[in-house]
Amino acid sequence: MIPSLKRQASQPSKLILVACILVASLTGCVSMAPRHTTPPLPVPDSWDTASDIKGMSATDLAWSVYFTDPLLQQLIKTALTNNRDLRIAALRSEEARAAFRIQRADQFPTLGLAAQGARARVPGDLNAAGVSALGSEYRAEVGLSSWEIDLWGRVRNLKESALERWLATEAGHRSAELALIAQVADGYIGLREFDERLQRARHTVETREESQRIFSRRFELGAASNLELQQVKTLLAQARSLQLQLEQQRAAQLHALGQLVGAHPGPLPPALSFEKSAVLAELSTGLPSDLLLARPDIIAAEHKLRAANADIGAARAAFLPRIALTGSFGSASAELEGLFESGSRAWSFAPVLSLPIFDTGRRRANLELSEVRRDIAVAEYEKAIQTAFREVADGLSARHWLRQRLDVQHTALDAQAERARLAQLRYANGSATYLEVLDAQRDLLEAEQQQVQVQRALLSSQIALYAALGGGTTSPSTSTESAQPENP
């Protein structure tokens, strides 16, 4: 008789267990989130500037291949290790990853082991016998607490939202890395520009110091006028002023580069001229739609849009009934010695069905908030595409026009050099005043400085175009890898 009673008593628990398994198998089958659709491109289908130049794809070209200067490569490596902004971006990604793992854990029941003991005395006037009584209770149980059966996909959508935000921060990390590489490269090119301009300014100062020495001697001998001597001194003062200005600007550029690198770059070796230094490879631009897969910031914006859609699904599911399970299974006894003896088995099962009826519009407002945030995410996604298109278009136009400007500048510099030489000959032959020489040398120095500035601008535009095209994002040599969602 007793075994039969035990079998009958065990039937409800078995049925409850089977019911839980069936319900759990249905969890997540329904999703209230809107279907994700990529908004149409808010930009033209082609570039305004001709982009038929044959070259390598920027996404397949690693920065260590694109930038061939060994010193620049070392600076970039140091920056990727030490830069604080990049370190913060990496920690943000780790933060989002941990948040995703926390949210994912809500999909599964949380099991816990609990043991408790209680002993109490009840006064006589509080029980039917009229005498005081002592009571004890000891329990050891394994149980789950408030596990939500995700019939409408609320928990799953929250997990999807956390996952997409993690992937967005991963893409944001790659975007920050690409921006840092471009900033370090441009800062290094800027430093080399000042080195080149300083080299020419110092040479000019040396030349004009020699001219001042000669004219001072000629003035003492009466072979030159005081006006000519003062004009030579004016030329020298202008050259020295330019040299000091460039020294100050170079120091500021070095400090800015040190901040990007995260460490002082130290003394840099002498630089070659821009014409003899490393020439950056030609880049193939492709189509504007290619940016959707190449630009990390666009990828991050799309992940945020997916997360916003998942938030809408969670907000919609909040209008439907919510089922939560709480239960335990273990042993209970009035005596500690009998806790694990036969007949001490104890269990409880408490499903809870809840549906708020009146919440002052909280759920409706939460849904509206989610929808507005989705619309914001769409606008940010479209803005990211427009920004990427503008940056690539600017890079293409800069590459086109700066090359033409550089050709013109080379011609102008050659003409100014010849003019200065002829003015010096005319003065030596007595056919012109020294004022003509003064103007020619002043214009020559300005032409030299402008030529270096245009060369730097052209190199900077190539660096910016490389970053705008998502340089190195699919190259195997990039230092970061795409986030892979963990299997639950």
Backbone torsions as a table, in degrees:
resi	resn	phi	psi	omega
1	MET	NA	-42.3	-177.5
2	ILE	-66.0	-46.3	176.3
3	PRO	-58.0	-36.2	178.6
4	SER	-63.4	-42.3	178.4
5	LEU	-63.3	-38.0	179.9
6	LYS	-65.4	-40.3	179.0
7	ARG	-65.0	-39.6	178.3
8	GLN	-65.2	-36.8	-179.3
9	ALA	-70.1	-28.4	-177.9
10	SER	-80.7	-17.0	-177.9
11	GLN	-60.8	-44.9	-179.8
12	PRO	-59.9	-41.8	-178.1
13	SER	-65.3	-37.7	177.7
14	LYS	-66.0	-40.3	178.3
15	LEU	-65.0	-39.5	178.5
16	ILE	-64.1	-41.3	179.5
17	LEU	-63.5	-43.9	178.0
18	VAL	-62.5	-41.2	179.4
19	ALA	-62.2	-40.9	179.6
20	CYS	-63.3	-40.5	-179.7
21	ILE	-65.4	-41.6	179.4
22	LEU	-65.1	-43.0	179.9
23	VAL	-65.1	-41.1	-179.8
24	ALA	-63.7	-34.6	179.5
25	SER	-67.0	-23.4	178.9
26	LEU	-89.0	-7.6	-175.3
27	THR	-63.9	132.2	176.2
28	GLY	82.5	3.9	-179.9
29	CYS	-72.8	-21.3	-178.1
30	VAL	-114.0	135.3	176.1
31	SER	-129.2	131.1	179.8
32	MET	-93.7	3.5	-178.3
33	ALA	-74.4	143.7	176.0
34	PRO	-67.3	150.3	179.4
35	ARG	-67.2	134.5	-178.6
36	HIS	-74.7	127.4	174.7
37	THR	-129.7	133.4	179.6
38	THR	-77.7	124.9	178.7
39	PRO	-61.1	150.3	178.4
40	PRO	-64.3	155.0	-178.6
41	LEU	-63.7	123.8	178.8
42	PRO	-87.4	29.9	-177.7
43	VAL	-137.2	164.1	176.8
44	PRO	-62.9	164.7	-178.1
45	ASP	-82.6	-8.4	-179.1
46	SER	-143.7	166.7	-179.0
47	TRP	-83.1	149.4	178.9
48	ASP	-68.7	-38.1	-179.1
49	THR	-93.0	144.4	179.6
50	ALA	-56.7	129.9	-176.5
51	SER	-129.5	35.3	-177.2
52	ASP	-90.9	17.1	179.2
53	ILE	-69.1	130.5	179.3
54	LYS	-78.3	130.6	-179.8
55	GLY	-170.2	-169.5	-178.2
56	MET	-88.8	153.5	175.7
57	SER	-74.8	131.5	-177.2
58	ALA	-64.1	-32.7	-177.9
59	THR	-68.2	-27.0	180.0
60	ASP	-94.1	-0.8	-175.3
61	LEU	-105.2	106.2	-178.8
62	ALA	-66.2	151.2	-178.6
63	TRP	-62.5	-31.5	-179.8
64	SER	-70.1	-17.1	175.3
65	VAL	-94.0	-37.4	-178.0
66	TYR	-70.5	-41.8	178.6
67	PHE	-99.5	108.0	-172.5
68	THR	-93.8	-10.7	179.7
69	ASP	-66.9	119.9	-177.5
70	PRO	-59.6	-38.8	-179.8
71	LEU	-66.5	-41.2	177.6
72	LEU	-63.6	-40.5	177.7
73	GLN	-60.0	-41.5	179.6
74	GLN	-67.0	-38.7	178.0
75	LEU	-63.7	-40.9	179.8
76	ILE	-66.0	-42.7	178.1
77	LYS	-60.2	-43.2	178.7
78	THR	-64.2	-40.5	179.6
79	ALA	-64.7	-40.4	-180.0
80	LEU	-64.9	-21.5	178.9
81	THR	-92.3	-37.1	-168.5
82	ASN	-107.9	-17.7	-174.0
83	ASN	-62.6	128.0	-174.9
84	ARG	-71.4	-37.6	178.9
85	ASP	-63.0	-41.2	178.4
86	LEU	-68.0	-35.4	177.7
87	ARG	-64.9	-40.4	177.3
88	ILE	-63.2	-41.6	178.6
89	ALA	-61.7	-39.5	178.3
90	ALA	-66.3	-39.6	179.1
91	LEU	-68.9	-33.7	175.2
92	ARG	-61.9	-38.6	177.8
93	SER	-65.2	-42.1	177.2
94	GLU	-64.4	-36.7	177.8
95	GLU	-62.9	-45.1	179.3
96	ALA	-66.5	-34.7	178.4
97	ARG	-64.7	-42.8	178.4
98	ALA	-65.0	-39.0	178.1
99	ALA	-63.6	-37.8	176.5
100	PHE	-63.5	-43.4	-179.1
101	ARG	-64.7	-35.4	177.0
102	ILE	-65.6	-45.8	-179.0
103	GLN	-67.6	-35.4	179.4
104	ARG	-65.6	-32.6	-178.5
105	ALA	-64.4	-22.5	179.9
106	ASP	-69.8	-12.6	178.7
107	GLN	-74.3	-18.9	-173.1
108	PHE	-118.4	152.0	180.0
109	PRO	-67.1	145.4	176.4
110	THR	-98.7	113.8	-179.7
111	LEU	-96.1	141.3	-179.8
112	GLY	-140.0	151.8	177.2
113	LEU	-107.9	127.1	-177.6
114	ALA	-133.5	141.6	175.1
115	ALA	-135.7	135.2	-179.0
116	GLN	-146.4	155.4	176.0
117	GLY	-138.8	138.9	-178.2
118	ALA	-140.8	141.2	176.6
119	ARG	-138.1	129.9	-173.9
120	ALA	-139.3	152.2	175.0
121	ARG	-115.3	127.7	179.6
122	VAL	-108.8	123.8	179.4
123	PRO	-61.7	157.5	-177.5
124	GLY	-64.1	-33.3	-177.9
125	ASP	-76.4	0.6	178.1
126	LEU	-109.4	2.8	176.0
127	ASN	-130.2	165.2	-174.6
128	ALA	-67.1	-29.5	-177.5
129	ALA	-73.1	-20.5	-179.9
130	GLY	79.9	6.6	178.0
131	VAL	-123.8	153.2	177.9
132	SER	-66.7	151.6	-177.3
133	ALA	-141.8	147.0	175.7
134	LEU	-106.8	137.9	180.0
135	GLY	-136.3	148.1	179.1
136	SER	-131.9	151.9	176.3
137	GLU	-149.2	129.3	178.8
138	TYR	-127.7	135.8	-176.6
139	ARG	-138.4	145.2	171.6
140	ALA	-138.5	116.6	-169.8
141	GLU	-140.4	153.7	167.0
142	VAL	-113.7	128.8	-175.2
143	GLY	-148.9	167.0	173.4
144	LEU	-119.4	151.4	-173.9
145	SER	-126.9	119.4	171.9
146	SER	49.4	53.5	175.2
147	TRP	-84.0	118.7	-177.5
148	GLU	-80.8	127.9	172.8
149	ILE	-80.0	111.5	-169.7
150	ASP	-83.2	67.7	-177.3
151	LEU	-68.1	-31.2	-173.4
152	TRP	-108.4	6.6	175.9
153	GLY	79.3	15.5	-179.0
154	ARG	-62.5	-50.1	-178.1
155	VAL	-66.8	-40.3	-179.9
156	ARG	-64.9	-38.2	177.8
157	ASN	-67.1	-37.5	175.4
158	LEU	-63.4	-37.6	176.6
159	LYS	-66.0	-43.2	178.8
160	GLU	-61.8	-38.9	178.3
161	SER	-63.0	-44.7	178.5
162	ALA	-64.3	-38.4	178.6
163	LEU	-64.0	-46.0	-179.2
164	GLU	-65.1	-35.7	177.9
165	ARG	-69.8	-33.4	174.3
166	TRP	-64.8	-46.6	178.7
167	LEU	-63.3	-32.5	176.9
168	ALA	-65.6	-41.2	178.6
169	THR	-69.5	-32.0	174.7
170	GLU	-63.1	-45.6	177.5
171	ALA	-65.7	-36.9	176.0
172	GLY	-62.8	-37.0	176.1
173	HIS	-62.3	-44.5	178.3
174	ARG	-65.2	-36.8	177.5
175	SER	-65.1	-41.4	177.5
176	ALA	-64.8	-36.8	178.5
177	GLU	-65.8	-44.7	179.2
178	LEU	-63.6	-41.1	178.0
179	ALA	-64.0	-39.2	179.3
180	LEU	-64.9	-42.7	178.3
181	ILE	-59.1	-44.2	179.6
182	ALA	-66.0	-39.5	179.8
183	GLN	-66.0	-42.3	178.5
184	VAL	-65.0	-43.8	179.4
185	ALA	-62.6	-43.3	179.9
186	ASP	-68.1	-38.7	176.8
187	GLY	-63.6	-38.0	178.1
188	TYR	-66.9	-43.3	177.2
189	ILE	-62.0	-39.3	176.9
190	GLY	-62.5	-38.5	177.3
191	LEU	-65.5	-41.4	177.5
192	ARG	-65.2	-32.1	176.8
193	GLU	-62.4	-46.3	179.2
194	PHE	-65.1	-35.6	176.2
195	ASP	-61.2	-43.9	-179.8
196	GLU	-65.8	-44.9	-180.0
197	ARG	-67.0	-37.7	177.4
198	LEU	-65.4	-39.2	179.0
199	GLN	-60.1	-42.5	179.5
200	ARG	-71.9	-36.9	178.8
201	ALA	-66.6	-41.1	178.7
202	ARG	-64.9	-39.9	177.0
203	HIS	-62.3	-40.1	178.1
204	THR	-64.6	-41.1	178.1
205	VAL	-61.4	-44.2	179.5
206	GLU	-61.9	-42.1	-179.9
207	THR	-64.8	-41.5	-177.5
208	ARG	-76.5	-27.4	172.3
209	GLU	-64.2	-39.6	176.3
210	GLU	-66.2	-39.3	177.2
211	SER	-63.0	-40.4	178.4
212	GLN	-64.3	-39.5	178.9
213	ARG	-63.1	-42.1	-179.5
214	ILE	-66.5	-45.4	-177.8
215	PHE	-70.3	-30.4	176.0
216	SER	-64.6	-43.0	177.6
217	ARG	-65.3	-41.4	178.8
218	ARG	-64.9	-37.2	177.5
219	PHE	-65.0	-38.8	178.3
220	GLU	-65.3	-31.8	179.6
221	LEU	-87.8	-4.8	179.8
222	GLY	82.8	12.9	-179.0
223	ALA	-91.8	-5.8	179.2
224	ALA	-142.1	150.3	-178.5
225	SER	-85.2	163.7	177.3
226	ASN	-65.3	-32.3	178.1
227	LEU	-62.3	-43.3	179.1
228	GLU	-64.3	-38.8	178.3
229	LEU	-63.5	-41.7	-179.9
230	GLN	-68.4	-33.0	176.2
231	GLN	-65.8	-39.1	176.6
232	VAL	-64.8	-41.8	177.7
233	LYS	-63.1	-35.9	178.1
234	THR	-64.4	-44.2	176.8
235	LEU	-59.0	-43.3	-179.3
236	LEU	-65.6	-41.4	-180.0
237	ALA	-64.1	-39.5	178.4
238	GLN	-64.3	-41.9	179.3
239	ALA	-66.2	-41.7	178.4
240	ARG	-65.4	-39.1	178.2
241	SER	-62.6	-42.3	178.0
242	LEU	-64.0	-40.6	179.3
243	GLN	-61.5	-45.5	179.9
244	LEU	-64.6	-39.3	177.9
245	GLN	-62.4	-43.0	179.2
246	LEU	-68.0	-35.2	176.9
247	GLU	-61.8	-43.3	179.3
248	GLN	-66.1	-41.9	179.5
249	GLN	-67.3	-36.0	178.0
250	ARG	-66.2	-39.3	178.4
251	ALA	-62.8	-42.4	178.1
252	ALA	-64.7	-38.9	178.3
253	GLN	-65.1	-38.8	178.3
254	LEU	-65.1	-39.3	177.9
255	HIS	-65.0	-42.2	178.9
256	ALA	-64.2	-39.4	177.8
257	LEU	-65.8	-38.0	177.4
258	GLY	-62.8	-37.5	177.5
259	GLN	-66.0	-39.9	178.0
260	LEU	-65.2	-42.9	-177.7
261	VAL	-71.9	-28.0	-177.7
262	GLY	86.7	6.3	178.6
263	ALA	-159.2	154.4	-179.8
264	HIS	-67.2	128.2	-177.9
265	PRO	-63.8	-21.9	-178.3
266	GLY	79.6	179.0	178.7
267	PRO	-64.9	133.6	-179.0
268	LEU	-100.4	142.0	179.4
269	PRO	-66.8	160.8	178.5
270	PRO	-57.0	143.4	-175.9
271	ALA	-100.4	148.1	171.2
272	LEU	-75.6	164.8	175.7
273	SER	-67.2	162.0	-179.3
274	PHE	-60.7	-34.1	-177.6
275	GLU	-69.1	-27.1	-178.0
276	LYS	-102.1	-8.6	-179.7
277	SER	-79.4	179.6	-175.7
278	ALA	-60.3	134.0	176.7
279	VAL	-99.1	129.8	-177.5
280	LEU	-76.7	147.7	-175.6
281	ALA	-70.0	155.0	175.0
282	GLU	-72.5	144.0	-176.6
283	LEU	-116.1	139.0	173.5
284	SER	-92.0	126.7	-173.1
285	THR	-84.7	-29.8	-176.3
286	GLY	70.2	-151.6	-178.4
287	LEU	-107.5	158.2	176.9
288	PRO	-55.6	-33.3	-179.5
289	SER	-66.2	-22.0	178.8
290	ASP	-65.9	-23.1	-179.6
291	LEU	-64.8	-24.2	-177.8
292	LEU	-62.5	-30.0	-179.3
293	LEU	-100.7	-9.9	-174.2
294	ALA	-104.1	-36.7	-173.4
295	ARG	-84.7	119.9	179.0
296	PRO	-61.8	-33.0	-179.0
297	ASP	-69.1	-33.6	175.7
298	ILE	-70.3	-40.1	177.0
299	ILE	-61.5	-41.9	178.4
300	ALA	-63.4	-41.3	179.5
301	ALA	-64.2	-36.6	178.5
302	GLU	-68.5	-39.4	176.5
303	HIS	-62.1	-39.0	177.5
304	LYS	-64.7	-35.6	176.7
305	LEU	-65.8	-41.6	176.6
306	ARG	-63.3	-39.4	178.4
307	ALA	-63.8	-38.8	179.2
308	ALA	-64.9	-38.2	176.1
309	ASN	-63.6	-40.3	178.1
310	ALA	-64.8	-37.0	177.3
311	ASP	-63.3	-35.9	176.9
312	ILE	-63.8	-42.1	177.8
313	GLY	-60.1	-41.8	178.4
314	ALA	-65.8	-38.9	179.9
315	ALA	-68.1	-35.8	177.5
316	ARG	-68.5	-39.3	-178.4
317	ALA	-66.4	-20.9	-179.9
318	ALA	-67.0	-16.2	178.6
319	PHE	-80.9	-11.6	-175.1
320	LEU	-102.1	160.9	-177.5
321	PRO	-59.7	146.4	179.8
322	ARG	-116.9	129.9	-179.9
323	ILE	-112.8	128.0	179.0
324	ALA	-127.8	140.5	-178.4
325	LEU	-111.0	134.3	172.9
326	THR	-132.0	130.2	-178.3
327	GLY	-160.9	166.8	178.4
328	SER	-152.5	157.6	177.0
329	PHE	-146.3	131.4	-179.0
330	GLY	-178.5	-141.6	-175.6
331	SER	-135.2	143.5	179.1
332	ALA	-142.3	146.6	-178.7
333	SER	-160.0	154.3	175.7
334	ALA	-78.4	-16.2	179.3
335	GLU	-122.5	139.9	179.8
336	LEU	-61.7	-35.0	-179.2
337	GLU	-67.9	-26.0	-177.7
338	GLY	-97.6	14.2	-173.7
339	LEU	-63.6	-38.3	-176.5
340	PHE	-112.6	20.9	177.3
341	GLU	-82.7	168.4	179.4
342	SER	-61.9	136.7	179.1
343	GLY	90.7	0.5	-179.0
344	SER	-95.0	5.8	-178.5
345	ARG	-63.5	138.6	179.3
346	ALA	-141.4	143.6	176.4
347	TRP	-149.9	158.1	176.2
348	SER	-143.5	148.2	180.0
349	PHE	-144.2	121.1	-173.5
350	ALA	-135.5	83.3	172.9
351	PRO	-71.8	142.3	-178.1
352	VAL	-125.6	125.2	174.9
353	LEU	-107.4	122.2	-177.0
354	SER	-131.2	143.1	175.7
355	LEU	-152.3	106.2	178.2
356	PRO	-60.8	133.1	179.8
357	ILE	-95.5	-42.4	-179.0
358	PHE	-134.8	117.1	179.2
359	ASP	-132.4	25.8	177.4
360	THR	58.9	31.9	177.3
361	GLY	78.6	15.6	-176.9
362	ARG	-62.9	-48.7	-177.6
363	ARG	-66.2	-38.9	177.6
364	ARG	-63.6	-42.4	178.7
365	ALA	-66.4	-36.2	178.4
366	ASN	-65.8	-38.4	176.4
367	LEU	-65.5	-44.1	178.4
368	GLU	-62.4	-38.6	177.1
369	LEU	-62.0	-42.5	179.1
370	SER	-64.2	-39.0	-179.9
371	GLU	-68.8	-39.1	177.4
372	VAL	-64.9	-41.2	178.7
373	ARG	-65.8	-32.4	174.5
374	ARG	-64.4	-43.4	178.4
375	ASP	-63.0	-37.8	176.2
376	ILE	-63.5	-41.7	179.4
377	ALA	-63.1	-38.2	177.2
378	VAL	-63.0	-45.7	179.5
379	ALA	-62.8	-40.4	178.8
380	GLU	-66.8	-35.9	177.5
381	TYR	-65.0	-45.4	178.6
382	GLU	-65.6	-37.6	178.4
383	LYS	-65.4	-39.2	177.8
384	ALA	-61.0	-40.1	178.0
385	ILE	-66.1	-44.2	179.3
386	GLN	-62.8	-40.3	178.5
387	THR	-63.7	-43.3	179.1
388	ALA	-62.9	-43.0	179.6
389	PHE	-61.8	-44.0	-179.7
390	ARG	-63.8	-41.6	-178.6
391	GLU	-64.8	-41.0	177.4
392	VAL	-67.5	-42.9	179.5
393	ALA	-62.4	-40.9	176.7
394	ASP	-62.9	-41.4	179.3
395	GLY	-63.9	-39.6	179.4
396	LEU	-66.9	-45.2	-179.8
397	SER	-66.8	-37.8	178.0
398	ALA	-64.4	-42.8	178.4
399	ARG	-60.9	-39.6	-177.6
400	HIS	-70.1	-50.2	-172.5
401	TRP	-80.6	-32.2	179.7
402	LEU	-69.3	-31.9	175.5
403	ARG	-64.8	-39.7	177.2
404	GLN	-68.5	-39.6	177.0
405	ARG	-62.3	-38.8	-179.3
406	LEU	-65.7	-38.5	176.3
407	ASP	-62.5	-43.7	178.3
408	VAL	-63.7	-38.9	-178.4
409	GLN	-67.0	-37.4	175.2
410	HIS	-60.6	-44.1	178.6
411	THR	-63.1	-43.4	179.9
412	ALA	-64.0	-39.4	-179.5
413	LEU	-66.6	-41.6	177.6
414	ASP	-62.1	-41.0	179.4
415	ALA	-65.7	-41.9	179.5
416	GLN	-65.7	-38.3	177.8
417	ALA	-64.1	-42.2	177.9
418	GLU	-66.9	-38.2	178.1
419	ARG	-62.1	-43.8	179.5
420	ALA	-64.1	-38.8	178.5
421	ARG	-64.9	-44.3	179.8
422	LEU	-67.0	-38.5	178.0
423	ALA	-62.9	-38.2	178.3
424	GLN	-65.9	-39.0	177.7
425	LEU	-66.1	-42.3	179.5
426	ARG	-63.6	-38.3	178.0
427	TYR	-67.7	-40.2	-179.4
428	ALA	-65.3	-31.3	179.3
429	ASN	-88.0	-0.7	179.2
430	GLY	79.4	15.4	-178.3
431	SER	-92.7	-6.6	-178.5
432	ALA	-150.5	157.5	176.2
433	THR	-81.5	166.6	-179.8
434	TYR	-71.7	-16.5	176.5
435	LEU	-60.5	-35.0	177.1
436	GLU	-66.1	-40.3	175.9
437	VAL	-64.4	-41.0	179.5
438	LEU	-58.3	-49.1	179.6
439	ASP	-63.6	-40.7	-178.3
440	ALA	-65.9	-41.7	-179.6
441	GLN	-71.2	-35.9	176.9
442	ARG	-64.1	-44.6	178.9
443	ASP	-67.2	-32.1	178.5
444	LEU	-65.7	-43.8	178.5
445	LEU	-62.6	-41.8	178.8
446	GLU	-64.5	-39.1	179.1
447	ALA	-65.8	-38.5	177.9
448	GLU	-63.2	-43.7	179.7
449	GLN	-65.9	-40.2	180.0
450	GLN	-66.4	-36.8	178.9
451	GLN	-62.0	-43.0	178.7
452	VAL	-65.4	-39.4	-179.6
453	GLN	-64.5	-40.2	178.7
454	VAL	-67.9	-39.3	177.5
455	GLN	-61.5	-42.2	178.3
456	ARG	-64.7	-42.7	-179.7
457	ALA	-60.3	-37.7	179.2
458	LEU	-66.2	-44.7	178.2
459	LEU	-64.3	-39.8	178.5
460	SER	-63.5	-37.8	179.0
461	SER	-66.6	-34.5	177.7
462	GLN	-69.1	-37.4	176.6
463	ILE	-65.7	-44.4	179.7
464	ALA	-63.7	-37.2	178.6
465	LEU	-66.8	-39.2	177.8
466	TYR	-60.3	-44.2	179.2
467	ALA	-70.5	-38.7	-178.5
468	ALA	-65.5	-28.8	179.4
469	LEU	-87.1	5.2	179.6
470	GLY	76.8	43.8	-174.4
471	GLY	-52.9	129.2	173.6
472	GLY	71.4	10.9	-175.9
473	THR	-72.6	-23.5	176.9
474	THR	-110.6	5.4	179.6
475	SER	-75.3	139.2	-179.7
476	PRO	-68.6	-11.8	-177.5
477	SER	-94.1	4.2	175.4
478	THR	-66.8	149.9	-171.8
479	SER	-82.4	-11.7	176.7
480	THR	-120.5	151.8	179.7
481	GLU	-117.0	157.5	-179.6
482	SER	-65.6	144.9	178.8
483	ALA	-70.7	137.4	176.1
484	GLN	-113.4	122.0	-179.2
485	PRO	-63.6	141.0	179.7
486	GLU	-77.9	143.8	175.8
487	ASN	-76.7	129.1	-179.4
488	PRO	-69.2	NA	NA
